[in-house]
Amino acid sequence: MKKAYVLLFSLLPLIIVSCGKNDNGDGIQKVEGSEQNNPEMPDAVNYDLNADSIDDFQIDYVLGSWDGVDASGLLILGSLEALNESTLLVRSGENLPAQILFNRPEDTIWSVPREPFKWNDDSNPITITEIRQAADGIWPDEWSINSEFNTNPYYLGIRVKENEDFLVGWIKLEINKTNGKIKFEQYLLTANEYIVIPE
């Protein structure tokens, strides 16, 4: 009986979060709460880039919370996860966690990256965009984007598993700062040693 209570209390936050969203039919869910200006949370989307009926990437959104010294609040993270041995190009330095690398037109994506770039093989989702509630309960008007560049569209270097080999390529992302939706606008894959993002 004690295990049943532990299970119930461990599932309670999930039940509360799942009951706190309403699907409005267009792939966006409203985050409910007592605060004003609550943002909407887009639905997850999967992408099969090489048309082999196996998903290569997933864009997903997670509702969470942050805690400070004297304040706390909610946040929504929009993340990109590589699936089924696909990988994203990231930058990593000594004693630093891997950071997603937003590329630019005319950048070269190599099948074997050169330092400080590497393929993110740990398969953890990487945050692309987020919106964070202020300590007073007010949400900002725009989502922030995890990039050193302030240009839309954004480009990512990718590697996709195909049979026993890998294809290298790039994705062109459109990120809507108003609703946080991340969309694959265009992509290209090749079996060559490298690919250049077009201007």
N, C-alpha and C positions, 0 to 999 in steps of 0.2 A: 504494500500500500504506500509505503514511503517513496518507492521508486515512481509510482504514479504521480504523486504530488510534485516530485522533482521534475518529471517530464512535463507536467502541466505548466509549471512556473518557467521552465526553459523555453516553452513554445509560446507563452503569453506575449512577449514582445513582437514575435512574428505575426501573431493573430491581430494585435493592435495595429501594426503597420499595414497589414493587408486590408484591414477594415477601414483604414484611413485614406483610401484612394478611390476615386470614382473614374471609371473609363468613360470618356465622352464620345467614343466612337471613331476618333481620328488618329489613334495611336498615341494619344497623350492622356495622362491621368492627372487629375487634380489632387494636390497634397492638401488634405483637410487639416484644420486646426483652428484655434481661437484667434490666431493672429490675422491681420489684414494682409492683402497683397500676396497670398500664398502662391508659389509657382506651380506650374504643371510639370509632371515627370513623364518624358517620352517613354514609349515601350521599347523593348529590346528588338534588335534587328540582326539577322545573320546574313553573311555573304559567302557565296561559293564563287570564287574568282576564276577558277580554271574549269568550271562546268563539269566536274567529275562526280557530282551529287554528294560531295563531302564538304561541309562548311569549313571555311578557312579562317574567318574572323567573326567576332560578335561585338556589336555595340550594345552596352547595357547601362542601366541607370540604377543607382542604389540610394535609398534614403537612409541617412545616418544622423549622428549627433556629434557635436563637439563640446568639450568642457574646458573652461578656463578657470582662473583662480577664483573669481567672483561672479562668473557668468557661464551660461551654456546656451546652446541653440541647436537647430536642425541644419542639415546640409544635404545636398544631392550631388552625387558624383556621376559624371558621364564617362565611362571607361571603354577602352578598346582591348579586347582579349584575342590573342592569337590561338587558333584551335588546330588540332590534328597535325602537329609538328610545323605549322606555319610560324613565322617569327617576324618581329618588328626591328627596324634598325634603331639602336639607341646609342647614346654617348655615355661612357663611364670613365671615371677617373679613380685614382688611388684613394681608397677610404671614402668613396662617394657611391651612393646608390645609382643604379642605371637610370638615366633620364631619357624620355622620348625625344627623338630628334626630328623636328619639323624641317624638312628640306625646302629648297627653293628651285625654281626653274633653272636649268642648265647644270644642276648638281648631278654628279655621277654616283650611281648606286652600284657597288661592287659585290659580286657573289662572295668574295672573301674580303670583308671590310678591313680598312687600315685604321690603326689606333688614332684617336681614342674611341673609334666607333666599333660596335660589335652587334651581333644578332642577340636579341633578348631571349635566351633559351630557358628562362625560369618559368615561363608560361603564366606569370601573374598578370592580371589586367593592369593596364597603364591608364591613369587618369588623363583624359583629354580636356574636359571642361567641368566646372563646378559652380554651384551657387550656394552661398553660405548666409544663413540668417544672422543678423546682428544681435548683440546682447539685449537690445530693447525689443526684440521679437519682429523687427521689420526686415523684410527681404529686399535685396537690391533689385534694381530694374533690369540688370543684365547679368548674364553668366560670364565668368572669367574663363580664359583659355590658357592652358598650360603650354605656353610657347614663348620663346624669346622674341618672336616676330609678331608684329601686329598687322598682319595682312590676311585677307580672306580671298581666295581659297588657301588651304594649307596642303602640304605634300608630305607623305611618309614613305620611307624606303621599306620594302617588304620582301619576304622570301616565302614561297609556297611549295609544299610537298606535292609532287606529281609522280605517281608510281614510286620508283626508288630514287628519283632525282629531285632536285630543287629548281624552281624557277625564281628568278630575281625580278623585282619590278618596283613600281611606285603606285600610290593611291593619291588621288586629288580629293580632298575633303572640303565640304562646305559646312561651316559651323554657324548656326543661328544663335546669336548672343541673346536674343529676346526669349526664346523658348528652350535653348540648350540642345536642339536637335542636331545630331552629327550625321551627315549623309555622304556616302561614297558617290561622288559625281563622275569620276573617270578613273581608270586604272589601266596599266599595261604590264604584261609579264613577258619574259624572254628566257630562253635556255642559254643565252650567251653569258660571257663572264661578267659583263656589266651592262648597264642601261643608263641613258641620260634623260633626265626629266626635260621635256620640251619647253621652249620659251613661251 
